[in-house]
């Protein structure tokens, strides 16, 4: 592709992306220009398409905006450059060390549940404890979805087993709103938010993002079956300084029992599972 063909549409698209990200980060042109080490006039010319940004400048702007790796690639492509970061499937040899680290964390979490999720809350991996607890509260019925948001919101899936559903679902909606606001180009997360809001019984107020809302210090998820309730809180683990889109978007959720009854039931399920 020649320079003339590339430089006309690409800068305009870059400008749209930069303005969206500045709005998401609540930065003025001057703020972003200072953070990226260029003049506000130069940045204005890039945003309006009067100036074509170099690859080095695009990288600096992405750094200043603290963009996720997927969105950095999108910005580079919009400017006419090749993406910088690969996206490698988790089950490929290239990520074998990462997978081993994940498997170690999942195994160490036994007899309590742990999940590996991507940016769309798809469940990519889970330990045996997660399967045992899920089978227990679902009374052996299979999940309809392999996505945590859909499991929690679908009345035909895990939702009836969540004793404090409105609290848990409301927290997930807040995270979805925040994710949409933080990554304006992520249409998949926007679609997932719209899908969650379309399920029956979802409060109308959840359609609005509650800015400044103060979440509880620690969310407890309560799962019930036959009058027995399991209560868990979660920790989230991510990978530091990732250089691959897949790794950048992974997070590992480890569930810990809140009370002795939950601890004992998890141990009983593990013992019974080992005896089968």
Beta strands, then each sheet from edge to edge (+ up, - down):
strand 1: 114-117
strand 2: 123-126
strand 3: 221-225
strand 4: 228-237
strand 5: 251-257
sheet 1: 2+ 1- 5+ 4- 3+
end
